[in-house]
Amino acid sequence: MDSGERVTFPEGFRWGAATASYQIEGAWNEDGKGESIWDRFSHTPGRVKHGDTGDFACDSYHRADEDVAILRELGLGSYRFSIAWPRIQPTGRGRALQKGLDYYRRLVDALLAAGIRPFPTLYHWDLPQSLEDAGGWPNRDTASRFADYAETMVEALGDRVSDWIVFNEPNIFTTLGYLIGIHAPGRRDPAAFLRATHTVSLAQGEAVRAMRAMRPGLRIGSAFNMSPCEPATGSAADRAAAERWHAFLNTWFLEPALRGRYPEAFPQGVPLAQMGVEPRDLERVRAPLDFIGINLYMRTVVRAAPEDVVGLGAAPVGAGGDEGPRTEFGWEVWPDSLYDMVMRVTRDYERPVIEITENGCAYGDAPDEDGLVRDDRRIDYYRGYLRALGRAIRDGADVRGYHAWSLLDNFEWAEGFSQRFGLVWVDFDTGERTIKESARWYARVAAAGAVDAED
């Protein structure tokens, strides 16, 4: 538990913020950009709350300099953003669009000029629609297309970007996109889902090899959505179910990368045939990552479930536990979840380098009559999670950076604009930005390299 003393962070620790292309850029069909699966999905009636789309989003395609200026004003030293694949290759293959490359070059150059590390993610869910039409992630050929795209981006930016993230939350975009169908491309096909998970692991391995072949000195990782899995009761069945869910949620894409195998998430064994695993594939999925990115929002409570959608014999109970307060998204606030997850990864993977690539909360506080966004609940959230992270570092975890999700209020996928995660309030009609009080607080933490129990 939190003892209340000041928690300090190591010298050189990177304080940053994160965004994603479809959620902030807008300009969905400008300068030759191709259609993405999220363009198609959000334009399909009934898919996104209130019929919202990312057509305009935060207009960051036209306001990138303003966003960099905000990062600089807050004194943050790392900016995690993502590259829109269809802005580079409209159909997911072939020659790169110069205007797309130029946009990201300008962004990277502006960050470097401001003394901020550019920390790009190659894939944050906006697959070119043409590749989905050809089968999407369940199609093995998508892995080769992705490796070509990764090579293209390293060729374009590798002289000025040293740290890269391959995938954002592969467990989420495969599960919600191909199994449950509430995210793009909106398919509900368990067989396609299993194949998609393997194609993504192949793509991760192929991309890392292609990137390193071009520039051996790059530091490359992936950002995995993680959550410590606790049994709902002390029964042996629930304890075993929690471990299977941990394998499925937290390490399904990490074990192949680091150890060339899939974890034992399924009671009857890994369904290699249904996944489309071919001879020598388990060598191809290997990707010796230089760091493990952890996106974390809450803990997961798991119960044994004789019948579940994919055959794990396990299922989560709600959005976290029922002891902590809830964000406006309905997610439990439980700071110890970050400590627990970081320490488990530290133990299980022999103290790897870790970056916290996302952590944050949704609260809808708006500017008051003085023009201030007094989002005290967000400050309390960040204080709790950052103090838990500091304790993990004290207890031996090698964590090098933390990225608040998100820099900006933005398009929150199937929730549209109904959930505000940003340090900066955005008027979604005009794109106007207002720095929240939580951002001012976070800037003070970053400057001090420490978090107090209370201000």
C-alpha positions in Angstrom: 0.0 0.0 0.0 1.0 3.7 -0.4 2.9 4.8 2.6 2.4 8.6 1.9 6.0 9.7 1.5 7.3 11.5 -1.5 7.9 9.2 -4.5 10.9 10.1 -6.7 11.8 9.0 -10.1 15.3 8.3 -11.6 17.4 10.9 -13.3 16.7 10.8 -17.0 13.2 9.3 -16.6 11.0 10.4 -19.6 7.8 12.2 -18.9 5.5 12.2 -21.9 2.0 12.0 -23.4 0.4 9.8 -26.1 -2.0 10.1 -29.0 -3.1 8.1 -32.0 -3.5 9.1 -35.6 -7.1 8.3 -36.3 -8.1 9.8 -32.9 -6.6 13.2 -33.4 -5.5 13.9 -37.0 -8.7 14.4 -39.0 -8.1 15.2 -42.6 -9.4 11.8 -43.3 -9.3 12.1 -47.1 -6.8 14.9 -47.7 -3.5 14.8 -49.7 -4.1 11.4 -51.2 -4.7 9.5 -47.9 -6.6 6.2 -48.4 -9.6 4.9 -46.6 -8.9 3.1 -43.3 -11.0 0.5 -41.6 -11.9 3.1 -39.1 -13.1 5.5 -41.8 -15.3 2.8 -43.1 -16.5 1.7 -39.7 -17.3 5.1 -38.3 -19.1 6.1 -41.5 -21.4 3.0 -41.1 -24.6 3.9 -39.2 -24.9 2.4 -35.8 -21.3 1.6 -35.3 -20.1 4.6 -33.3 -22.0 6.4 -30.5 -23.9 9.5 -31.8 -22.7 8.8 -35.3 -19.4 10.4 -34.6 -16.4 10.0 -36.9 -12.8 10.9 -37.0 -13.2 13.0 -40.1 -12.1 16.2 -38.2 -11.3 14.7 -34.8 -8.8 17.3 -33.2 -7.7 18.6 -36.6 -4.1 17.8 -35.6 -3.1 17.3 -39.2 -3.4 21.0 -39.5 -2.4 21.9 -35.9 0.6 19.7 -35.2 2.8 22.7 -34.4 0.2 23.9 -31.8 0.3 20.4 -30.2 4.1 20.4 -30.1 4.0 23.9 -28.5 1.7 22.6 -25.8 4.1 19.6 -25.1 6.9 22.1 -24.8 5.0 24.4 -22.6 4.3 21.5 -20.3 8.0 20.5 -20.2 7.3 17.0 -21.5 10.3 15.1 -23.0 8.6 12.4 -25.0 5.6 12.3 -27.4 4.1 9.0 -28.4 2.1 9.5 -31.6 1.1 7.0 -34.3 1.5 7.0 -38.1 -1.6 6.5 -40.3 -0.7 3.6 -42.6 -3.1 4.7 -45.3 -1.6 8.2 -45.2 1.6 6.6 -46.3 0.3 3.8 -48.6 -3.4 4.4 -49.5 -4.0 0.8 -50.3 -1.5 -0.7 -47.9 1.0 -1.5 -50.6 3.2 0.1 -53.2 5.0 3.5 -53.3 4.7 5.9 -50.4 2.8 9.2 -50.7 5.2 12.1 -50.4 2.7 14.3 -48.7 2.1 11.7 -46.0 5.8 11.3 -45.4 6.3 15.0 -45.3 3.7 15.5 -42.6 5.4 13.1 -40.3 8.8 14.5 -41.1 7.6 18.0 -40.2 6.2 16.6 -36.9 9.4 14.8 -36.0 11.5 17.8 -36.9 9.3 20.1 -34.7 9.6 17.7 -31.8 13.4 17.5 -32.1 13.6 21.2 -32.3 11.6 21.4 -29.1 13.9 18.9 -27.3 11.2 16.2 -27.3 11.8 12.6 -28.2 9.6 11.5 -31.1 8.2 8.1 -30.2 6.1 6.8 -33.2 3.8 3.8 -33.2 3.6 2.1 -36.6 0.2 0.7 -36.2 -2.5 2.1 -33.9 -5.5 0.4 -35.5 -6.1 2.2 -38.8 -5.5 -0.6 -41.3 -5.9 0.4 -45.0 -9.4 -0.6 -46.0 -8.0 -2.2 -49.2 -6.1 -4.7 -47.1 -9.2 -5.5 -45.1 -11.0 -6.1 -48.3 -8.3 -8.7 -49.2 -8.8 -10.5 -45.8 -7.4 -8.1 -43.2 -5.3 -9.4 -40.3 -6.6 -13.0 -40.7 -4.8 -13.0 -44.1 -1.1 -14.0 -43.7 -0.2 -11.7 -46.6 -1.0 -8.7 -44.4 2.2 -9.6 -42.3 4.4 -9.1 -45.4 2.5 -5.9 -46.3 3.1 -4.5 -42.8 6.8 -5.4 -42.9 7.1 -3.4 -46.2 5.4 -0.5 -44.6 7.7 -0.6 -41.5 10.7 -0.6 -43.8 9.3 2.4 -45.7 8.9 4.4 -42.4 12.4 3.6 -41.2 13.8 4.6 -44.5 11.9 7.9 -44.2 12.5 8.7 -40.5 15.2 6.4 -39.2 17.9 9.1 -39.5 16.0 11.1 -36.9 13.9 8.7 -34.9 15.7 6.1 -32.8 12.8 4.7 -30.7 9.9 2.9 -32.3 6.7 1.1 -31.3 5.5 -1.6 -33.7 1.9 -2.3 -32.5 -0.5 -0.7 -30.2 -2.5 -3.3 -28.2 -2.7 -6.2 -30.6 -4.9 -8.1 -28.2 -7.5 -5.3 -28.3 -7.6 -4.7 -32.1 -7.8 -8.4 -32.9 -10.4 -9.2 -30.2 -12.7 -6.2 -30.6 -12.2 -6.1 -34.3 -12.5 -9.8 -35.3 -14.1 -11.6 -32.4 -16.5 -9.3 -30.6 -17.0 -6.9 -33.5 -17.5 -3.6 -31.6 -14.4 -2.0 -33.2 -13.3 -1.8 -36.8 -13.6 -3.8 -39.0 -16.6 -5.1 -37.0 -16.3 -8.8 -37.7 -17.5 -11.6 -35.3 -15.7 -14.6 -36.4 -13.8 -16.7 -33.8 -11.8 -18.6 -36.6 -10.8 -15.3 -38.2 -9.8 -13.9 -34.8 -7.5 -16.8 -34.1 -5.8 -16.5 -37.5 -5.5 -12.7 -37.0 -3.6 -13.1 -33.7 -1.0 -15.3 -35.5 -0.7 -13.0 -38.5 -0.1 -10.1 -36.1 2.7 -12.0 -34.4 4.2 -12.8 -37.7 4.0 -9.2 -38.7 5.7 -8.1 -35.5 8.6 -10.5 -36.1 8.9 -9.6 -39.8 8.7 -5.9 -39.1 11.4 -5.9 -36.4 13.8 -7.8 -38.6 13.2 -5.5 -41.5 13.7 -2.4 -39.4 16.9 -3.7 -37.8 18.3 -4.7 -41.2 18.0 -1.1 -42.3 19.2 0.5 -39.0 20.8 -1.9 -36.5 20.9 0.7 -33.7 17.2 1.3 -33.5 15.4 0.7 -30.2 12.2 -1.2 -30.9 9.3 -2.4 -28.8 5.5 -2.9 -28.9 2.8 -1.4 -26.6 0.7 -4.2 -25.0 -2.6 -3.5 -23.2 -2.1 -5.2 -19.8 -4.0 -5.7 -16.6 -3.2 -7.8 -13.6 -5.6 -10.7 -13.4 -7.1 -11.6 -10.0 -9.3 -14.6 -9.3 -12.9 -13.7 -8.4 -12.7 -16.2 -5.5 -10.1 -18.3 -3.8 -11.3 -21.5 -5.6 -8.9 -23.5 -7.6 -11.0 -23.1 -10.7 -11.0 -19.3 -10.5 -7.3 -19.2 -9.8 -6.5 -21.3 -12.8 -8.9 -19.2 -14.9 -7.1 -16.0 -13.8 -3.8 -17.5 -15.0 -5.3 -18.5 -18.4 -6.8 -15.0 -18.8 -3.4 -13.5 -17.9 -1.8 -15.5 -20.7 -4.5 -14.5 -23.2 -4.7 -10.9 -22.2 -1.1 -10.0 -21.2 1.3 -12.4 -22.9 -0.4 -13.8 -26.0 1.7 -11.5 -28.3 4.7 -11.1 -25.9 5.6 -14.7 -25.5 5.9 -15.3 -29.3 8.1 -12.2 -29.6 10.5 -13.0 -26.7 10.4 -16.8 -26.6 9.0 -18.1 -29.9 6.0 -19.8 -28.4 2.4 -19.1 -27.5 1.4 -19.2 -23.8 -0.9 -21.9 -22.4 -4.1 -19.9 -22.4 -6.4 -22.6 -23.6 -7.3 -25.6 -21.4 -7.0 -28.0 -24.3 -3.7 -26.6 -25.6 -2.7 -23.8 -28.0 -4.9 -24.2 -31.2 -2.0 -24.0 -33.6 -3.9 -25.5 -36.5 -6.9 -23.2 -36.2 -4.5 -20.2 -36.0 -2.8 -21.2 -39.2 0.6 -21.8 -37.8 2.9 -23.3 -40.4 6.3 -25.0 -40.1 9.0 -22.5 -39.0 6.4 -19.9 -38.0 7.4 -20.0 -34.3 10.9 -18.9 -35.3 9.5 -16.2 -37.6 7.4 -14.7 -34.7 10.4 -14.1 -32.6 11.2 -10.4 -32.1 13.8 -9.6 -29.4 12.2 -6.4 -28.3 14.4 -3.7 -26.7 11.6 -2.6 -24.4 8.1 -3.7 -23.4 5.5 -1.0 -23.6 2.7 -1.3 -21.1 -0.7 0.3 -21.5 -2.6 0.0 -18.3 -5.9 1.3 -17.0 -7.3 -1.1 -14.4 -7.1 -4.6 -12.9 -9.1 -7.5 -14.2 -11.1 -9.9 -11.9 -11.6 -13.3 -13.5 -14.0 -16.2 -12.9 -14.1 -19.7 -14.4 -16.6 -19.9 -17.2 -17.4 -23.3 -18.7 -18.5 -21.7 -21.9 -16.9 -18.5 -23.2 -16.7 -17.1 -26.7 -13.2 -18.4 -27.5 -12.8 -21.5 -25.4 -10.6 -20.2 -22.5 -12.9 -21.4 -19.8 -12.5 -18.0 -18.2 -14.2 -14.6 -18.3 -13.6 -11.1 -16.7 -16.1 -9.8 -14.2 -17.0 -6.2 -15.1 -14.5 -3.4 -15.7 -12.1 -4.0 -12.9 -13.1 -4.8 -9.3 -15.9 -3.3 -7.2 -13.8 -1.6 -4.5 -12.4 1.5 -6.2 -14.2 4.6 -7.5 -15.2 4.6 -11.2 -14.2 6.9 -14.0 -16.9 8.3 -16.3 -16.1 5.4 -18.6 -17.1 3.0 -15.8 -13.6 1.7 -15.3 -12.4 1.1 -11.7 -9.6 3.3 -10.4 -7.1 0.9 -8.7 -3.5 2.3 -8.7 -2.0 -0.9 -7.3 -2.9 -2.5 -10.6 0.0 -0.6 -12.3 2.4 -1.7 -9.5 1.2 -5.3 -9.7 1.5 -5.5 -13.5 4.9 -3.9 -13.8 6.3 -6.2 -11.1 4.9 -9.3 -12.7 6.5 -8.4 -16.1 9.7 -7.6 -14.2 9.7 -11.0 -12.6 8.5 -13.1 -15.5 10.8 -11.6 -18.1 14.0 -11.1 -16.2 13.8 -7.4 -15.5 13.2 -6.0 -19.1 13.3 -2.4 -19.9 9.7 -1.1 -19.6 8.0 2.1 -20.9 4.5 3.0 -19.7 3.1 3.8 -23.1 -0.5 4.6 -21.9 -2.2 5.3 -18.6 -5.1 7.6 -18.0 -8.8 8.2 -17.3 -12.0 9.7 -18.7 -13.6 12.6 -17.0 -15.8 15.2 -18.7 -14.8 18.4 -16.9 -15.2 21.4 -19.1 -13.9 25.0 -18.9 -15.6 27.0 -16.2 -16.6 30.7 -16.1 -12.9 31.6 -15.7 -11.9 29.4 -18.7 -10.2 26.9 -16.4 -10.7 23.1 -16.5 -10.5 22.1 -12.9 -10.3 18.3 -13.3 -9.3 17.3 -9.8 -10.4 13.7 -10.3 -7.8 13.3 -13.1 -5.1 14.7 -10.8 -6.0 12.3 -8.1 -6.0 9.4 -10.6 -2.5 10.3 -12.0 -1.2 10.9 -8.5 -2.2 7.4 -7.4 -0.9 5.6 -10.5 2.3 7.5 -10.6 3.0 6.8 -7.0 2.4 3.1 -7.6 4.8 3.2 -10.5 7.5 4.9 -8.5 7.2 2.1 -5.9 7.7 -0.4 -8.6 10.8 1.3 -9.7 12.0 1.4 -6.1 11.4 -2.3 -5.9 13.5 -3.1 -8.9 11.5 -2.5 -12.1 13.5 -0.9 -14.9 10.9 1.6 -16.1 12.3 4.3 -18.3 9.3 6.5 -19.2 5.6 7.3 -18.6 3.1 8.5 -21.2 -0.2 10.0 -20.1 -3.2 9.0 -22.2 -3.9 11.3 -23.7 -2.4 14.7 -24.6 -5.7 15.7 -26.1 -9.4 14.9 -25.7 -10.1 12.9 -28.8 -12.2 10.4 -30.8 -12.6 7.5 -28.4 -13.3 4.8 -30.9 -16.8 3.3 -30.6 -17.5 5.8 -27.9 -17.0 8.7 -30.3 -16.5 12.0 -28.5 -18.4 11.0 -25.4 -15.3 10.2 -23.3 -12.6 12.8 -22.6 -9.1 11.4 -21.6 -7.0 14.4 -22.4 -4.7 16.6 -20.5 -5.9 19.3 -22.9 -9.6 20.1 -23.4 -10.6 20.2 -27.1 -13.6 21.9 -28.6 -14.6 19.3 -31.1 -16.4 21.8 -33.3 -13.5 24.2 -33.7 -10.4 22.3 -32.6 -9.6 25.0 -30.0 -7.4 23.7 -27.2 -7.5 24.6 -23.5 -4.8 23.2 -21.1 -6.4 21.6 -18.1 -5.3 22.0 -14.5 -4.3 18.3 -14.5 -1.8 19.1 -17.3 -0.4 21.9 -15.2 -0.1 19.5 -12.2 1.6 16.9 -14.5 4.0 19.5 -15.7 5.1 20.2 -12.1 5.6 16.5 -11.5 7.7 16.2 -14.6 9.8 19.2 -13.6 10.4 17.8 -10.1 10.7 14.2 -11.0 8.7 13.4 -8.0 5.1 12.9 -6.8 3.9 13.9 -3.4 1.0 12.2 -1.5 -0.9 15.5 -1.8 -0.3 19.0 -3.0 
